[in-house]
């Protein structure tokens, strides 16, 4: 479970992305966070893993407090929480296999045949075992996203944060990435929080949704409840979602 309580973050008098955020994400579910551009959705994700420090409030990951955590505790939390960046964030100078090997060596100290076997296992899980010796520049956008997911899950986190996981992808690849997110929940029990503007992605992955507006969560519920809410943004979004589906 991830619990956010009374979170505040101010960058300037005009930029206050968190003004008392409260949100609970139950274990084994996918939560999709919606909101207009620039409302602080990515700030929320980065705060969960301690990349940004809230001015006040509480963030608990599996009962452990993130805000104010010492370096050792923060390292433990980051071991549990994987972050999937928009671009995939691959190292361009390393092959696909070397990109996956890197977190194994750095985070787990794993080397040799055991590490090679795990690299191939997770490449198979994302459907790209034949890309192990390719360079990132040789991959399509969708393949880069899949490899980025594989590199994140290879250390076997309990939680995954997805920042716009399907941005810039065609509908077919969007479907593949979205179904992969569902598989990670169902097969590995990974709890997910996704920020997306993609109605089709939400249609596939969301167990629950939260709408962030003016620094607060002003709606939280199932997609079906969101579809019938009286919030204009959600009405428009789910109109697009129906068209995309």
N, C-alpha and C positions, 0 to 999 in steps of 0.2 A: 504494500500500500504506500502511496505517496500522498502526504497531507500538507497543504499550503494553508497557512492561517495568518490573516491580517498583514499581508505583505505590502510594503511600501518601497518604492524606488523613485528618486527624483534626480534628474540630470541637470535641469534648469527650471526656471519658473514656467517655461512653456512646454517642457518635456518631462512629463510625470507619468510614466507607463504603468506604474503599479500604485494604486491608491486604496489599498485594503482588499487585496485578493484573497479569497477563500475558495479552496477547491480540494476535493478528495478523489483520488483515482484508485479504484479497488484492484486488488491483485488479480491478474489473469484477464484484464479487460483492455480494450483500446479506447482511449479518450481522444477526441479530436477537438482542438481549440480553434475557434473561428473568431474573426474580427477584421475590421477594416485595416488597410495598410497603415503601418506606423503606429499601431495601438499597443505594441509591447509584447506581442506573442513570442518572439524570439528572445526577448529579455527574460520572460518567464522561464523558458527552457534553459537558458544559460545560468539562471539563478539556481535551478535545481541541482546542477552539477558543480556549483561554486565558482563558475567562470565570472559571474557578477555577484556582488554582495548587496543584498537588500539593505535599505536604511533601517528597517525594523520589520519584525514579524518572524514567523517560524516556517521552516521547511523540514519535514521529516520523511526520510526514505527508510522504509521497513523499521520505523521507530527510532532511527538515529537522526539527531539534529544536524542539519547542514550549516545553518547560519551560525557563525562563530566557531565552527569546528576547527580543531587543530590540524596541522598538515597530515598526520598519520590517519586521523579519522576521515579526513577529506579524501585521502588516497583510497581508503577502504570503500567509501561511498562511490567513487568514480569507477572502482572495480565492478560494482554492482549495476551501474547506470551507463549504458552505451549511448553515444550521441552520433546520429547519422546526419551528416551535413548535406546541404543542398547539392553541392558539386560532387559529392563522393569523397573529396579531400584526399585523393590518392597522391603518392609521391611519384612524380613524372619520371624520375631517374631510376626507379625500381620496377622490376617486372611485377606482374600480378601476384605471383607466388611470393616474391620478396616483400610486397606490400602486406600480405597476410602474415608472413613470418615475423615481421617487425614487432607487432604488439605481443605476439607469443613470447619473443625473446625479452622484450622490455618489461612487460607486465608480469609474465609468469615464469620467466627464466627457462623456458622450454626450448630445447634444441634437439638436433638429430632426427632419427626416424620417426619418433613420436610426434614431433612438430610437423614433419612433412606429411604424415598421415592425417593430422588434424587439418592442415591446409587443404588437402584434397577433399576431405570430408565436407568442409564448409563450402568449397567451390562446387561440389556436387549438390549441396543443399540449395544453392542459388542457381543451379543449372548451367554452370560455366566451367566445368573441370578442364575443358580443352583450351582454356585461356591462360593456364598457369604460367606459361612462358612469354605471354604477350606483354607489350608495354602499354601503359594507359592510353597513349596517343593512338593505339591501334584499335581501341574499343569504341563502340557506339555510346551515345549518351545513356541509354538504358542499361548497357553492360557496365558502364562505370558506376551507375547507381547500385547495381546488384553487387559488384565487387566491394563498393563502399559498405554495404550492409554486411557482407561476409566478413570484412575486416573488423567490423564493430562487434559482431556476434561471436567471433572466433575465441574470445576470452570468456565467453559464456556468461554474459550479464543477465541479471534478473529483470531489468527494465531497459527500454529503448526509447529515446527521444528522437523524433523524426522532424527535421526542419524542411518543410516543403518537399516531401519525398518524390513527387511526380512533376515538379516544375519543368517545363520545356520538353516534355515527352509527348509522343504521339499517343492516341487513344489505346492502341494495342499494347504498347509498352507500359502505359499507365495502369492498365488492367493487370499486367504481369507483376509489376512492383507492388500494387495494392494487394493482390492475392498472396504474394510472398509475406507481406506484413501480417495477414490473417494466419498463414501457416505457422509463422513464428509464435503467434499467440497460442494456436491450437496444439502444435506439436511440441513446443518447448516451454509453454506456459509463461512466455515473456509478456510483461505488462508494458503497454505502449502509450505514449503521449505524442500526438502528431499535430503539427501546425500546417494547415493547408488552405489554399484558396480553390482547390479542385473539387467540384461537386461529385464527380465520378469516383474519385479516390475515397471521399467520405462515404459515399453510398456503399462501397465495398467493405471498408475497414471499421467503421465507427460502431462501438457498442453504446457509447454515450458521447454527447457533445457539450461544450461549454462556449458561451459567447462572451468575449472580452470587449468591453466598451467603456471608454473614459476611465481606464485604470481599475475596473472592477468586473467581476464575473456577474453579469446581469441575467444570465439564463444558464441552467445546467439541467440536462435530462436526456432522454433517448432521442434519436433522430426523429422518430414519429412525433414525439411531443414538440420538438423544435419546428417540425413542418407545420404544426397547427398553432404555433404561438402567435402573439399579436405584435411581435417585433418585426419591423419592416425589413431589416437586413436579412433575417432568417426567412421571411416570406419570399424575398427575391432569390436568395441562395437556393432554397429548396425547389423553387420553380425551375432554376437552372439544373438542379440535381435530377429532377424528373425528366428533363429533356435529355440530359447526358445518359441516364440509365436506359 
